[in-house]
Amino acid sequence: MYWAYFSGTGKATTSSVISLDGSKIAYIENPASGAAILRIIEWKSGQGTPAAAATPQVEFNNAQVGAAGNKAWSSCTAGESCMISVPFQNGDQDTTSSSFYVYFGTYGDTIFVGDNNGKLHQFTGVFNGTPAEVTTNWPVSVSANALTSAVYDAGTSGNIFVADRGATGGFLYAVSPSTHAKVLTTSKLTYASGTVGIVDGPLVDSNAQMVYIFVGAMPTPPQPWAANQAKSPQTMGAAVCSSFRPALRAPVPAPAIRPARRHGQRIPFVAKRRCSVPGR
């Protein structure tokens, strides 16, 4: 065990992400009430144990980009552990969406993450600068439902893909980070209303410009779970859709891309129209 830290009394119910060199870790903590908090820790080996977690030696609380009092990582004391916390500025919690960190490119050192009320957030300077939330044109309102984990496509589309949960959820969305707008809303991908919607985040193949969505289907009588595949054409045109139902009945998260290659639904990656799903 290298280290163990106590960051607060809340719960972290989603996955964490680490910096490229492994020296920092980021995750979302939800207090009993109030806004979710992006916690980022620069750890030091040997501090804390599972039975007696340590408190980071230096702590800063940041807010929105440009706020007075925001601290950069350079403000941390060399050789000491340091934690920078950034609350969600809209006050929402996040118990379903893991942080998606962009390591390189236009949005390098940025986290995209959803919240329980259907908003998509952007945090910048996460591991290498001044961690803060972008509040100009952000967060983007995507849905009225809790969002899954988001995925940024560094390929041709340059969009962020995210889905929504809940009885009225079950849609795949694309958001342009440059225009702060939804550019795609699919037709409902679950088999019936009253299901759990989509609980796992999309899988994005940037090279092939493909998106894979795994859908839970639990109407009465129960139907199989399904894998849906979205295709990105180079030119806009009519969507060509097909519905497939693999014989997978266990409600499991998406473990890999392979099942979706055999059971797919094709829709435009960036569409001007919705794709209808025949046979549902």
N, C-alpha and C positions, 0 to 999 in steps of 0.2 A: 504494500500500500504506500504510494508516494505521498499522498496528502488527503485531508478531509476537512472541509470547511462548512461552517454554519453561516448561511447567508440571510436567513430570516425565518419567520414562523409560518410562512406560506408553504405551498406545495408546488413541486415541479412535475407536471403530468405529461409533458411532451419531451422530445429528444433534445439533447444538447448538440453543440457544434464546436469544433476546436479551430484554433488559428493554424496557419500553414506550418509554422514551426513547432506547434504543440505547446507553446508557453502560456496560452490563454484558452479559456473555455467560456462559452456563452449559453444561456438557457433562460427560459421564461418561468418566473415564480409568481404564483397567484396567492395573495393573502386571503384571509377569511372573508374580507370585504374590501371593496375598492379596486383600484386599477392593477392590472398585471404589471410586472416589473421585469425588464430585461436586465439580468445580472451578468456581468462579465468579470471573470476573476483571472488575474495573473498570479499563478500559484508558485509556491516554493516547496521543494521537496522536503519531506520530513515534518511538515506542519499538520498536526491533527491525526486522529485515528477514528475508525468507525464508532468506537465507544465514547470518544471525547473529541468531537470536531473542533477545530480551531476557528477563531474569528480572523478574517483578513486584517493584516496589520494597518493598512491604509484604506479608507473608504471615502468615496465621493458620490454625490448624487447629482446627476445631470438631468436636463430637461429637453426642450425643443432646440433645434439648431439655432445658434446665435444667442441663446439665453445667457444672461450675465451669471457668472458663477460656474459655468460648465468647465470641466477639467479634462485636459488631454492626458494620454498615458505618460507623457513626459513629466507630468506633475507627481507621479508616483515616486516613492523613495527607492533608489537602487538597492537591490538585494532584499527587499521586503515584499511580502505578498500585498496585492492591491485589488480592490473591487470597485468597479464603477457601475452604478445602478441608474437605469433610465425608465421611469414609469410610463405606461401607455398614456399619452397626453389626453386621450378622449375619455379616460376613466374606465374603459372596458376591461374585462378579464379575457384570458385565453387559456382554455383547458384542452383544446383540440388541435391546435396548429403549431407544428414545430418550426423553429427558425430556419430559414433557408439563407445561407451565407454565400455571397458571390466573391470568389477569391481574386479574379482578374477582370480586366476589361473596363468598359464604360462605367459599370456599377460596382467595381471592385471595392472591397471593404464595406459592403452594404448587406444588411439583413432585410428580407421581406418576410412578413409573418401576418397571419390572420388573427381575428379575435372572435369571441363568442357571439357578437352581434353583426357579423357579416362585413366587417371593415378590414381592408388590407393596409398594413403599416409598412413604413420604410424607416430604417435606422441606418445612419451613416457613421463613418469613422470608428467602426466597431472595435477592431483589433489594432489599428495602426494610427489612429488620429484622435479626434475628440468625439466619443460616443454621444449621439443625440438623435432625437426623432425628428424627421422632416414633417412639418405641419403646414407648409404651403402646398395646397392642392392635395395633401395627404392627411389622414388616411382616405383611401378610395372606398366608397360604398359599393360593395359587390352584390350583397344578398341580405335578406333579413334573417338568415340562418347562420349558425356557427360554421366557420370555414375549416377546411382541411389544411394540411400543410401546403404551402405554395412552392412552385418550382419556376425559376427564371430560365428561359431559353436563351442561351448566348449565341444561338445560331441565327438563321435568316429572319425568323419572326421577331426576335427581340422582346417577346412578350412574357408576362408572368401568368402561369396557369394555376388555377385553384378550383376546387369544387366545394359544394356545401352539403351539410348534414341535415338530419331531421326529417320529419314526416312530409314537409313541403319542399325539402331539398332534393338532391339528385341531379344537379346540373353541373356542367363543366363551363368555366368562364376563362376568358383571357383578358388581361389588363395590360395596356401599354404603359410602361413606366415613364416614357417621355411625354405622353399627352395626358397621363393620369386618368384615363378613361377605359371603360370596358369596350373591347373590340369584338368580343365573341360571347354569346350565350347560347348553349346548345338547347335542343329539346330535352325534356326530362329523360334521363337515362335509366332510371329505376323502373321496374315493371309495373308498379302500382303505387298509389298514394298510401300514406300510413306506414311506409317502411322507414328504415334508419337513414335513408339517403346514401350519400357517399361518405365513407368514414376514413378512407386512406387517401393520401395525396396522390396527384398524378405522377406518372413516370414519363420523362421527356427524353427522347432520343434526338438531340440537336443535329446530329449529322444527317440522319434520315428524315428529319422534320416530322417525327411521329410522336403522338401523345397516347399513353395508355391509361385507362381508367378502369378500376375494378369496382363493380357495383354490387351491393347487397340487395337481394330481392326476396322479400318475405311476405307476399300476399297470402290469402287463403284460397285454395290450398297452397302450400309453399312451392315456390319455383326455384330453380337452381340459381346460384350466383353466376355473375357474368363478367366477362372482360370486354371492354370497349376500346376500339382503336380509332384515333383521329389522324387523318392524313393532311399534309400541307401541300397543296398544289402551287405551282409557280404563278399561275394566273387565277383570278377569281372566276368562278363559274357555278353551275348548279351542283349542289351537294349530292353525292351518291351514297346512299346509306343501305346497310343491310344489318339484320338482327340475328345474332347467334347466341345460343344458350348452351354453354359447356356443362357437362355433367359434374359440376362441383357444387356440393350442397353444404359444405362446412363454411361457416362465416369467418373466414380467415383473411388477414390483410394481404396485399399484393406482395408476393415474395420475389418475383422476377418478371422479366418481360415475356418470357417464352410462351406462357399460356395465351397471351393476347395476340400472338402472331397467328394462331390458328382460329381464333374466334374474334372477329373484329367488326367494328362499325366505322365506316369512313365518312369523315366530315372535313370541311375546310379548316386549316389551322387558323387562318384569319378570315373570317367569313362576313359577308354583308347580309346574309340571310340565315335563318335557322335551318337546321337539318332535321327533317322529319324521320321518325323511326318506324318503319312499317312492321306490321305483325305484332304490335303491342297494344 
